[in-house]
């Protein structure tokens, strides 16, 4: 005899979803399922629809950043020949993460961001890498700063001075902070784009930050293909940041929509666990 579930709380999330869809199509409402839908489901994928059931431009940016990040780390850990091409494409990732961190209006810091960032920093030191503050800790610091300071309220001269200082300090700080202070510069650009108060000077700041990050790779590189890749990445980043606006998209294909939503709304977990798995694979199978 098939097992009968007396409590919807025991059903797997996928089964509950199928029941909801089936009942909706059949036209026979079920009070218990309706009540269940209003409760917060603590499941592995409960965050997918926490903010919105539809895709938005924020989700797309994070999806692009995560794919670029994975490409970058595949090149770093597993590709011996032509690794610079993989890593060149991966240069899309970090600026987009920083930009989005500044664009959003809520700057609360989740504890797991600091936990994962500190854990990755310590593990890297333990396996022999030099000390480098992880990007997650940098993002947490950015959120803390922007929660207390609104760059859009500053005058143009003050912002110019701040960006110049960030550029100069970065060339020293990048030895012990991942991406130096470029993260703060991109996040400020994201905040300025969101407020739309200084569109022209914001576009200049975005271009200047990209130039300062990439000019060494462009000016001192004899590989024309690599120059083309980096140039394309820089141009694409500029267009995404300068033209970015929050929009909601209706995607009827559930596979595409849910895939992007999972990548976007579980970006922190994907970042940590793929890095953890890649590191283990590298240490056990690739390191000589």
N, C-alpha and C positions, 0 to 999 in steps of 0.2 A: 504494500500500500504506500502510495506517495506521501511524503512528509507534508504536513499542513502547517503553515505559519499562522499563529494566532496573533502575532504582534508585528506590525509593519516595521518596527525598529530592528527586527532580526533579518530583514531582507537585505540583500546586497543592493548597493546604490543603482547598479544597472537594471536589476529586476524591478525596483521601485519605479524607475524612469519608464520602463516598458509598460508597467501597469498603468501609469498615469497617461501615457500616450494612447494605449488601447482603450481605456475608459473614455478619454476625450473624444476618440474617433467613434466609439459606439454610442455615445450620447447618454450613457447611464452613469450619473455622478455617484460617487461613493464618499460618504461623509468622513470615514476614517482616513482615507487617502487624502482628502481635502485638508483635514486637520494636520495630517502628517507633513504636508507640503509647507505648512506655515511654521513648522518647527525647524530649528537649526540642526541640520544633519552633520554630525561629526564623523565624516568619512574621509578617505584619502583624497577625494577630489571635491570636497565641499566648498572650496574657494573659487571654483571655475566661474560660478554665476553669482558670486558675492556682490560684485559691483554692477554688473550689467549682463544681460543675456546675449547682447549683440557685440560684435567686434567694433573696436574704435581705433583711431589712429595711434593712440597710446599703445594698444596691444600690438599693432603692426610694427611700430618702432622697436619694441622689446623683442619681438619675434626675429626681426632682422639682426638685432644686436646679438641674440643668443646663437643664431646660426653662424654668424661671423666669428663669435667667440669659440665655438666648437671647432670650426675650420682652423682657427689660429692655434688652438691647443693640439689638434691633430698634427699640425706642422711642427710644433715645438717638441712634442713627445715622441712621435713615431716616424716622421719623414726625415730621411738623411739627405737625399739629393733634392735640390730645388726647394728646400724648406722655406726660403725667403718669400717665395710666391704665396704659399699658404698663409704665412704670417702677415704678408702685405695685405691680403684680403681681410685678415683678422683685425686690421687696424680700424675697421668700421666699429667694432664693438664698444670699447671703453668710452669714446666720446659720446655715443648715443646713450649709454647708461648714465653718464654724468649729466648730460643735457636733460634727460627725462627727470632725473632726481631734482633738478632745479625748476623744471616746468610745473610740476604738480604743486597744488596749493597746500597740501597737508604734509607737514614735515615731521610727523611723529617718528620716533626711532624704535623699530622692533628689536627686542632683545636678541633674537636669533641672528640678526645681521652682525651685531658685535661679536656674538659667540662664534659664528662661522669664520668671521674675519680674523679673530684672534687665534682660533684653532689652526687655520691655514698658515698664518704667519709663523706660529710656533713649530708646526710640522715641517715647513720649509727649512727652518733653521736646523731642526733636528736631523734632517737628511742631508745637510751639507750646503744648502744654498745660503748666500749672504742675507743679512737682515734686511727685510723689505716690508714695510707696512702694507697690508693687503688692501685692495681696492674697496672691499666692503667696509672696512674701518674708515676709509676716506669718505665714502658715501654717507656713513653715519655722522661724520664730522660736518659734512656739507649740510645735511638736514638740520643738525643742531644750530649751525650758523644762520641758515636762512629762516629758521623759526624765530630768531631774535633780531634779524637785520633784513631790511627790505632794500636791495640794491636799486630798485626802480625809484626810490625816494631821493636818491643822491643826484647831484647835478653832474653834467657831462664831464667837467674837468676832474672831479673827484673819481669818477669811474675810470677815466683814462689813466690817472695815476695808479689806481688799484690794479688795473690790468697790466700796466708796465711792470709794477712790482712783482706781480704773479709770474710774469714771463722771466724776469731776471732771477728770482729766487728758485724757480723750477730747475734751472740748470745745475743748481747745487742740491736741491731737495730730491731730485729724481733718483739719486743713489740710495736713498733710504725710504722714500715714499713712492708707491707704485704710481707711475705717470706724473710724478712731481706734483705741482700745483695746477697743472692743466685741468684737473678735475674740477677745481673750484671755478676756474675761468669758464669752462663749458656750462657748469651749473648756473652761474650768474647769467650767462647768455640765455639759458633756458628760462630763467625767471623773467628776464627782460622781454623775451618773446611772448611769454604768457600774459604779461601786463600790457604789451603793445603800446607802451608810452614813448619809447625812443626807437622807432623802427630802423631809421637810417644808421644811427650810431651802433645799434645792436648788430646789424648786418656787418658793419666794419669790425666790431669786436669778434664776431664769429670767424670772419676771414683771417683776422690777425692771429687768433688763437690757433687755427688750423695751420697757418703758415709757420708759426713758431714751433709747432709740434713736428711738422713734416719737412721743413726746409733742409735739414741735414741729410735726410734720406734722398732728397731730390738733387741737391747741389753736389753732393759727394758720392754719387753712384754712377758707375760706368755701365751698369746693366740697363739698357734702354727699355726692356720689357718691365723691369722692376719700377723704373721711373714712370712708365705708363700706368701700371697698377696703382702706385701710390697717388699719382695725379688724379686718376679716376676716383679713388677712394675719397680724396680730399674734396673734389668737386661734388661728389654725391653727398658727402656729409654736409657741405655748405648748403646745398639745395634743400636737404631734409630739414636742417635746423632753421634756416632763414624763412622757409615757406610753411613750417609746421603750424597746423591749427588742429584743435580737437574736433574730430568728426566721428559720427557713428555710422557704421556700414551694415547693411542687411545682406548676410551671406546665407543662401538657402542650402548649400551643401554642408551637412552636419559634420562630415569628416574634416573638411578644411577648417570650418569655424571652431570646432572643439580642439583641433590640433593647435591652432594659433593661440586659443585661450589658455590651454594647458601650458604652452611654452611661456606665455606672457605672465600668467598669474602664479606660476610656480618657478619663476626665473631664478629666485634665490636658491631654491632647492636643487634645480638643475645645475646651476653654477657650482655649488658645493659638491654634489655627488658625482658629477661627471669629472671634476678635477680630482676628487678622491680616487675614483676608479682608474682614471688615466695614470695617476701617479703610481698606484699599485701595479698596474700592468707594466709600466715602464721599469719600475724597480725590479720586478721579478723576471721579466722576459727580454728587456732591451738594454739595461745597463750592463756594461762590461766591467 
